[in-house]
Every structure is written in structure tokens, then in C-alpha cells.
Amino acid sequence: MPASRIVLIRAVNVGGAKLPMVRLREIATGLGAVDVSTYIASGNLLCTPPGDPTEFDRALEQAISAEFGYFREVISRTPDEIAAALAAFAFGDAAHGHLYFLTGTPNAAAADEFCARDFGNGERLALIGRDLHIDYRNGAGATKLTPKMIERALGVTGTGRNLRTSSTLVERANA
């Protein structure tokens, strides 16, 4: 039986990459997903995909690309995986904590080197499994740490959500 998934789409509804949530729900349903819902307009989809979740993620990427003309990575986790990442958050109850969900597991040495870097605004980073834990101590809006920097350093891309959004997604998936 397919498991419920929290599907995160990187960088939509920013920088001109429009993706209406109504249309995202329709696309997911058209790909065979059930129990489909979205949360805020930043690419958060909750659903039970048909069959293999990785195949669903790739099909969703392609459907979005075909219709909207841009490519965005789709990264999904089970509610339990995100709940575990929240419970293991490396920086406690950081006011500006984020989980950056990666498309794969980066090389450990590259991750250690990257997490030790100083980005100039007090950021703290830790890699736990496939998730980069980030504490933007002075706020995410003030950071010089970019998705491109993360991708270059770690060799994988991802998408970030703050702790409140991550927690809400787990709550909604388990409701």
C-alpha cells in the first residue's frame, strides 16, 4: 500500500516561477495521487501517490516542466521522516531554524567542510542524513548562503522549509 507523502517543490511562486496550488493539486490527481491537498503557496503538496513515490516525484517534475516551462526538483518524504528530522534538529528550538531537504546524501567530507564554513551572518549548519539543518541566527533574509552554494558544495540540490512549516506539514499529513 502506498504511503502518505509530503512533497516539496523547490523554488515555486518566487522569481517568476508561478505554480498555482489549485493546478498543482489537479496535476497530482491526474498522476493518480489521492488524498491530495496543498499548504500555503510555496510548493507544499500532501498526497498518497500511486506506486513508487520516487517515480511519482519524477512524473510530477516532468508534468510541471511540460506545462509551465521551467524545471523544479520535487523532493518527498514521509511524515515520519520529517517528524524525525524535526526531533533531531541540530540547533534546538532556533527561532530561524530551517530544514533543507536534499535530493540525495552528499559526500560526508564535503558536507563537513561546508558545514564548518563561515557565511558571515552567524549561520550554523549540520548535515543529518539527507537533510541539512540550518540555523539562520540573524534571519534567513540576511544570509549570503544560497541554494546554488549548497548545490555546488554538496553536489545535490534541495529545498528548505522553516521549522514551523515543516511541523505543520507533518500535522496535516497525520490528520
CORLIN-V616179 format. One record per residue. N is the residue number from 1. PHI is phi in whole degrees, -180 to 180 (none if undefined). PSI is psi in whole degrees, -180 to 180 (none if undefined). OMEGA is omega in whole degrees, 0 to 359 (999 if undefined). Layout:
BEGIN
n,phi,psi,omega
N,PHI,PSI,OMEGA
N,PHI,PSI,OMEGA
END
This chain:
BEGIN
n,phi,psi,omega
1,none,130,180
2,-62,148,181
3,-96,153,174
4,-64,143,182
5,-131,150,168
6,-106,115,186
7,-106,124,184
8,-115,126,181
9,-108,128,185
10,-73,132,167
11,51,56,172
12,-110,153,182
13,62,29,170
14,-140,150,175
15,58,29,176
16,88,-5,179
17,-88,81,183
18,-77,134,175
19,-145,95,179
20,-62,135,183
21,-66,-31,176
22,-60,-45,181
23,-69,-37,177
24,-61,-43,178
25,-63,-41,179
26,-64,-43,180
27,-63,-46,180
28,-61,-43,178
29,-63,-42,178
30,-63,-26,177
31,-86,3,175
32,100,3,179
33,-73,151,176
34,-125,171,182
35,54,46,187
36,-87,130,173
37,-152,165,176
38,-127,162,177
39,-134,125,187
40,44,163,190
41,-90,45,181
42,-124,28,174
43,83,37,177
44,-109,114,183
45,-120,134,173
46,-114,131,181
47,-167,170,169
48,-113,105,182
49,-76,157,175
50,-78,138,174
51,64,-142,185
52,-71,122,181
53,-61,-35,179
54,-65,-41,176
55,-63,-40,177
56,-62,-45,180
57,-58,-45,180
58,-66,-40,179
59,-65,-38,178
60,-66,-43,175
61,-55,-47,182
62,-67,-39,180
63,-66,-41,178
64,-66,-45,179
65,-60,-46,182
66,-64,-39,183
67,-85,-38,189
68,-106,-11,174
69,81,14,174
70,-137,155,179
71,-105,132,174
72,-135,136,178
73,-67,144,175
74,-114,125,182
75,-126,126,179
76,-126,153,178
77,-140,160,172
78,-78,158,174
79,-56,-38,179
80,-64,-37,179
81,-66,-42,179
82,-71,-38,176
83,-61,-41,178
84,-66,-40,178
85,-64,-39,177
86,-65,-44,181
87,-65,-31,182
88,-94,7,186
89,-50,126,191
90,-68,-15,187
91,-123,33,176
92,60,-134,183
93,-101,48,181
94,-52,132,181
95,-63,-29,182
96,-120,38,181
97,-77,141,177
98,-135,149,167
99,-108,128,179
100,-111,103,185
101,-80,121,186
102,-95,156,179
103,-77,-12,179
104,-167,-178,179
105,-95,119,181
106,-75,165,174
107,-59,133,185
108,-62,-43,181
109,-65,-42,178
110,-64,-40,180
111,-66,-43,179
112,-60,-45,180
113,-63,-45,181
114,-64,-45,182
115,-66,-23,180
116,-84,-12,183
117,-68,153,175
118,-101,118,180
119,-97,6,170
120,89,0,182
121,-134,24,176
122,79,12,180
123,-62,144,171
124,-120,137,182
125,-131,147,174
126,-151,138,176
127,-100,126,175
128,-128,108,183
129,64,-123,180
130,-99,15,184
131,-124,131,175
132,-94,120,179
133,-93,129,183
134,-129,131,170
135,-112,106,176
136,-86,80,189
137,-54,-32,180
138,-106,19,178
139,95,143,181
140,-66,-28,181
141,-70,-18,182
142,-99,-2,186
143,-80,155,172
144,-104,0,178
145,-77,118,184
146,-116,161,175
147,-57,-37,179
148,-63,-40,178
149,-63,-42,179
150,-63,-47,181
151,-62,-45,180
152,-62,-45,184
153,-73,-39,186
154,-98,-17,180
155,79,6,176
156,-140,154,178
157,-103,179,180
158,-173,-167,178
159,-148,142,184
160,-105,150,173
161,-139,142,177
162,-71,167,185
163,-64,-36,180
164,-65,-47,179
165,-63,-44,179
166,-59,-45,180
167,-65,-43,179
168,-63,-40,178
169,-62,-42,178
170,-63,-46,180
171,-59,-46,181
172,-67,-38,180
173,-66,-32,182
174,-91,-2,182
175,-75,none,999
END
